[in-house]
């Protein structure tokens, strides 16, 4: 009887597999697209690895120098539902090793229903103001308007020419501001994409997988692409811009991916100004928590 049940189960599974791979033409799809994968993806990977080696050799033999360039910056941090963890991002900006001015614009989206986040941000005000060359403005948006609305609100309030777009759940190395701002000493640099890492990489198998993914896709991938001036996306969690350029192209716009949208519109702007460029700096590092469970990861990627 057990053998009969196993046989029937095996037969049903075989029929499902046969229907999916053969009847649906799945194998035909593989036969069509796999050669394209070989023609496109593999050369791109070789290009990135060559770029990484090129970067490594240049940085290894380059003599370090201090350009004594410390422009004032405005950091737009968008918050929504981070609760007490919202103070991490603000504290990491407050205690930067940076002599220039840092203005923190904390935008709390949907502050009416996110009072824990709002109160947590308010509790950091005095600590920020106690530090030299640090200032904070808390801007509650009582009704939720979305991330793009928060970014544009911050852009209007920003006092300085260098503007950072940052996520409320992201914290930063204490030399981050210096690492990103030094690139703007070159007048042709209009944006810098920062490096992101998983902060809780040892918490579960899922976060360990994400940590490896971020290392390959962001740290190595963008480092390689940067050597050929083809950085493909300025992360929405960690991007730095010249304010006048962002305003010139109309600020952030609503869409499925506001970070990719702003990158593409900037690249379209470059057609009239080919000397302008976007750079990626692997030394400018932000840290974010990855979803711990597998299903939480699926939901996150579905949202993305």
N, C-alpha and C positions, 0 to 999 in steps of 0.2 A: 504493500500500500504506500509506504514512504517513497519507494522507487517510482511508483506511478505519479505521485504528486510532484516529485522533483523533475520527472520527465516532462510533465505538462507545463510546469513553470518554465523550464528551459525552452520548451517549444514556443511559449508565448513571448518570452524575451527575444528569442531569435526572430520571430515575426515582426516585433516592434523595431528591432535593429535593421532588419531587411527593408522594412517600409521606410525608415528614416534615411538610410544611406543610399538605397537603390531607387525605390519608387519616387522619392522626393527629388532625386537628381543631385543629392548632396555630393557624391563622388565626382559628378560632372563639374560642380562648382569648384571643388578642390583642383580638378584638372585644369580649369580655366584660370584661376587666380593664383595658384602656387607659383607658376613661372613669373608672374608679376611681382610676387613677394621677393623672389630671388633677384630680379632685375632692379628693384627699388630699395627694399629694406636693407639688404646686405651691403650695397655700396654706401648707404647712409651710415651704417654702423662703422664701416671702415673709415669713413670721413671723420666721424666723431672721435674714434680712437686715435687717428692721426693728429687731430686737433688737440687732444689731451696730451699727447707726447710733446707736441710743439709748445704747448703752454708750460709743461713741466720743465723742459730744457731752458726756456726763456727765463722762468722764474728762479730756477736753480742758479743760473750764472749771472743774473741781473743784480747789480749792487743796489741795496735798498737806500732810498733817499726820502727825506721828509720835505714835502713841497711847501709846508707852512701855509696850507690853504684850508681854512675852516669856515665855510659859508654857513649862515644861519639857516635852519631847516624847520619846516612845519610837518609834524607827524599826525596824519589823520588816522585815528584808530576807530574802527567800526565795531560796536558791541551789540550783541543780541543774545541774552540768555546765558552768559558766561558765569553769572553769580559772583561768588567770592574770588574765583580764579581770574577775574578781570584785572585785579591789581598786579598780576605777574607781568603783563605787557607794559603797564605804566611804570612799574619799578625798574624794569630792565632798560627803559629809555631814560629815566631820571638819573641813573647812576652810570651813564656812559662815560668812558674816558675821552671826553671831547670838550675842548675849551670854547667852542662856538655856542651860539644860542640854539636851544631846542625848545620849540613850542609844541606842546601836546594838545591836540584837539580830540577830545573823547566824545564820540557821537553815540548816544544810547538810543537805538531804534526801538520803538514800542516801549518807551520808558514806563508807561502806565501799567503794563502787565509784567514788566521786568524790573520791579523795584529793588530786588536783591542786587542786581547788577548795577543799577543806578546808585544805590547807597554805597556799594563797594567802591565805585569810582569816586564818589564824593569823599570817601574816607582817605583818599590818597592826596588830596589837594594840598594840605599843609606840608606834607613831606616833599612834594615837588617844589613848592615855593621856597622851602628852606635851602634848596640847593642853588648855587650861583648859576646864572645863565639858563635857568629852567623855568618854564611857565606852563600852566595848564588851563584850558578852557573846557568846561563840561557843557555839552550841548544836548539836552534831552529832546528827542522827537516823540511826543506823547502818543501819537498814532503811528503804527508801523508803516513805513514806506518802502522798505527794502534797502539792500546794500547800496545800489546805485544812488538812490536819493540821499543816503547818509554821506557817501563820498562827495557828491556835488555840494551838499551843505557845508562840509568841511573845507572844500576848495574855496568857497566864497568867504570863509572866515580866516583862511590861511594868510599869515602876515609876511611870509618869507618866500624867496624865489625857488627854493628846492622843496618839493612836496613829496612826502612818503604816504603810500597807501598800505595800511597794515591791518591785519585781523586781530580782534580782541583776544583770541586764544593763543596768540603767538608771542613768545618772548625772544630776546635777542642777546647775542654775545656782546660784551661790554665795549668792543671796538667796532661794532657794526656801523655806526654813523660815520666814523672816520673812513672806513673801508669804502663805503658807497659814495661819499661826497667827494673824495679825491678825484674821481673820474670826471666830475663836472668842471675841473680846471681846464679841461679840453672843451672849447666852446661848441664843438660839433657833437658832443654827447648830449642827447636829450632825455635819455632814460636809462636806468640801471635795474636789472632784474637780480634780486638777491637769492641766495642759496637757502634751501629749506631742508631740515632734518626732522626725523621722528624723535620726539623727546622720550616717549615711553617704549622704546624699542624692545626692552627685555621683559615687558609685562605679559606677553602671550605670543603664541606662534603667529597669529595674525599681525600683530604690531611688528614682529621681527621681519616678516615678509614685506611689510610696507617700508621698513627701514632700508632694506636692500633695494626695493623698488625706487625709493627717493634717491638713493645714492647713485643708481645706474641712470635713471631718467633725468634727474635734475643736476646733481653734482657733476657727473661725468658727461652726460649728454649735452647739457648747455655749455659746459666748459669747452667741449670740442666744437660745437656749432659757433661759439663766440669767436673762435680763431678765424672763421670765414665770414663773419658779420651776418650770420643767418639765425640769430636767436629767434625762436619761433613763438615765444609767449612770455609776457611779463606777468609773473604770478600775482593774482589778486590778493594774496596774503602778504606779499612782500615786494612792492614795486616802488621805485623812486623816479620822480619826473621833474623837468623844468616846468614851473607853473604856467608860464606864458605859452608853452607849446600845448599843454593840456587845454587851456582856455581857448586857444586858437582853433583847435579841432572840435570844440563844443563840449568838452568835459566827458564824463562817462555817460553811456546810454544803456537803457534797459534792454535786456536780451538774455539768451540762454547762458552766455558766458561773457560777463562784462570785461574780464581781463584779456581774453582773446580778441574781443571786439576792439578795445582800445589799442591793442598791439597792431591789428590789421589797419586801423585808421591812421595810425602813426606811420606805418610803412607806406601807405598810399600818399601821405604827405611828403615822404622822402622822395617821391618821383620828381617833385619840383625842387627838392634840396638833397641831391644824392650824397652830399658831404656829411649829412647828419647820420647818426647811428645810435643803436641800442646796444648796450654791453651787459654781460653777465659777470658777476664777481663771486667766485666760489668761497672767498675769504669772508664775505659779508654774510653771516649766518643767522638764521632764525630757527626756532624750535617750536614744533607743534605736536599735540597729542593725536595719535592715530586711533581709530576705533579698535577697541579691544576684542570684540567678538566678530565672528565671520559675518553674521547677518547684519550687524551694524555697519560693517565695511561695504556690504552689498548696497545697503540703503544710501550710504554716503556717495558711492560711485553712481548710483541711479540719479541722485540729486545733481551731481556734477554734470 
